[in-house]
Amino acid sequence: MPITTDELVAARNAWGEGLIAISKAFEEGGIDAARPVAEGVLDAAYGYNLGSVLFKPTLASGDQTFRPTKHGALAYFVGHDDEYPLDGGFGIKGWREMESVTSASFVEGDVGMWMGKVILTDKNGDVTQVDKSFGYKKDSDGVLRIVLHHSSLPYQP
């Protein structure tokens, strides 16, 4: 079954809801509460069951810029991992709202690409905007999975 525009919207919204859930879990119970929530978000949204995920987080650098493994993605979202000492935990920054603004999308069969802006608001009302590209593939159960996630801060000349 081909991917639909509605499925792309639902996948982005689910990703944003997952990010917010990680933040709230951290605030309520610290890293021990946030880590299993983040693992659940990764299992539900990303295609690690399909192989490597091409993940370039917003705030990653050096030899750990790219995170093709679930372990690397988990460290990025919740920090607190000795193997990734520079990770502060992007998912535990108090997020409360996520909006996505589409620049363009492309779908062919069971593969879909989306590119645009994601606007995140934290519990203090501070807004962070990131440029994102998501690549999706439907798995054998027909579930849309993120297989490419590239994120960067907007260019500031």
C-alpha positions as CSV (number, residue, x, y, z in Angstrom):
1,M,0.0,0.0,0.0
2,P,1.4,3.4,-0.9
3,I,2.1,6.0,1.7
4,T,-0.5,8.7,2.0
5,T,-0.1,12.4,2.9
6,D,-2.3,11.8,6.0
7,E,0.1,9.0,7.1
8,L,3.1,11.4,6.7
9,V,1.2,14.0,8.9
10,A,0.3,11.4,11.5
11,A,3.9,10.1,11.6
12,R,5.3,13.6,12.3
13,N,2.6,14.3,14.9
14,A,3.4,11.0,16.6
15,W,7.1,11.9,16.6
16,G,6.3,15.2,18.3
17,E,4.0,13.7,20.8
18,G,6.7,11.2,21.6
19,L,9.3,13.9,22.2
20,I,6.9,15.7,24.5
21,A,6.2,12.4,26.4
22,I,9.9,11.9,26.9
23,S,10.3,15.5,28.4
24,K,7.3,15.0,30.7
25,A,8.5,11.6,31.9
26,F,11.9,13.1,32.7
27,E,10.4,16.0,34.7
28,E,8.2,13.5,36.7
29,G,10.7,10.8,37.3
30,G,14.1,11.7,36.1
31,I,16.2,9.6,33.7
32,D,14.9,6.3,35.0
33,A,11.4,7.3,33.9
34,A,12.5,9.0,30.7
35,R,14.7,6.2,29.3
36,P,11.9,3.6,28.9
37,V,9.5,6.2,27.4
38,A,12.3,7.2,24.9
39,E,12.9,3.5,24.0
40,G,9.2,3.1,23.3
41,V,9.2,6.2,21.1
42,L,12.1,4.9,19.1
43,D,10.5,1.4,18.8
44,A,7.2,3.0,17.6
45,A,8.5,5.7,15.2
46,Y,11.9,4.5,13.8
47,G,12.8,1.7,11.5
48,Y,15.5,0.0,13.5
49,N,13.7,-3.3,12.8
50,L,14.5,-2.7,9.1
51,G,18.2,-2.0,9.6
52,S,20.3,1.1,10.2
53,V,18.5,4.4,10.5
54,L,20.2,7.3,8.8
55,F,20.0,9.7,11.8
56,K,21.8,13.0,12.0
57,P,20.7,14.8,15.1
58,T,20.5,18.6,15.5
59,L,23.1,18.9,18.2
60,A,25.7,16.2,17.5
61,S,29.3,16.6,16.4
62,G,32.6,15.0,15.7
63,D,32.8,11.2,15.5
64,Q,29.3,11.0,16.9
65,T,27.5,13.2,14.4
66,F,25.7,10.3,12.8
67,R,23.6,7.8,14.8
68,P,22.7,4.7,12.7
69,T,21.9,2.6,15.8
70,K,19.1,2.7,18.3
71,H,21.6,3.1,21.2
72,G,23.0,6.2,19.6
73,A,19.6,7.7,19.1
74,L,18.5,6.9,22.6
75,A,21.7,8.6,24.0
76,Y,20.8,11.7,21.9
77,F,17.2,11.9,23.2
78,V,17.9,11.3,26.9
79,G,21.7,11.8,27.4
80,H,23.1,10.2,30.5
81,D,25.2,7.8,28.5
82,D,29.0,7.5,29.1
83,E,29.5,6.4,25.5
84,Y,28.0,9.7,24.3
85,P,29.4,12.3,26.8
86,L,28.5,15.3,24.7
87,D,24.8,14.4,24.6
88,G,22.7,16.6,26.9
89,G,19.4,14.9,26.0
90,F,17.4,16.7,23.3
91,G,14.3,14.9,24.4
92,I,14.5,16.1,28.0
93,K,14.4,19.8,27.4
94,G,10.9,20.4,28.7
95,W,9.1,20.3,25.3
96,R,5.3,21.0,25.4
97,E,4.3,21.6,21.8
98,M,5.5,20.6,18.3
99,E,4.3,22.1,15.0
100,S,5.6,21.1,11.6
101,V,5.6,23.3,8.5
102,T,6.0,21.4,5.2
103,S,8.3,22.7,2.6
104,A,7.9,19.6,0.3
105,S,7.2,15.9,0.3
106,F,7.8,13.0,-2.0
107,V,6.1,9.7,-2.0
108,E,6.7,6.6,-4.2
109,G,5.0,3.4,-3.1
110,D,6.1,2.4,0.4
111,V,8.8,5.1,0.6
112,G,8.1,8.8,1.5
113,M,10.2,11.8,2.2
114,W,9.3,15.0,4.0
115,M,11.2,18.2,4.5
116,G,10.3,21.3,6.4
117,K,10.5,23.2,9.7
118,V,9.7,21.8,13.1
119,I,8.8,24.4,15.7
120,L,9.2,23.2,19.3
121,T,7.9,25.1,22.3
122,D,9.2,24.3,25.8
123,K,7.5,24.7,29.2
124,N,8.7,28.3,29.6
125,G,7.3,29.3,26.2
126,D,10.7,29.4,24.5
127,V,10.6,28.4,20.9
128,T,13.3,26.4,19.0
129,Q,13.0,26.0,15.2
130,V,14.9,23.2,13.5
131,D,15.1,22.2,9.8
132,K,14.2,18.6,9.3
133,S,14.1,15.9,6.7
134,F,12.4,12.6,7.4
135,G,12.5,9.6,5.2
136,Y,9.9,6.9,5.9
137,K,9.3,3.3,4.8
138,K,6.4,1.1,5.5
139,D,7.5,-2.1,7.3
140,S,6.0,-5.6,6.6
141,D,3.1,-4.8,8.9
142,G,2.3,-1.6,7.0
143,V,3.6,0.7,9.8
144,L,5.3,3.9,8.7
145,R,8.9,4.0,10.1
146,I,11.5,6.7,10.1
147,V,14.5,5.4,8.2
148,L,16.1,8.9,7.6
149,H,16.1,11.7,10.1
150,H,18.3,14.7,9.4
151,S,18.1,17.8,11.5
152,S,19.9,21.1,11.7
153,L,19.5,24.6,13.1
154,P,18.6,27.2,10.5
155,Y,21.5,28.8,8.8
156,Q,22.4,32.2,10.3
157,P,24.5,34.3,7.9
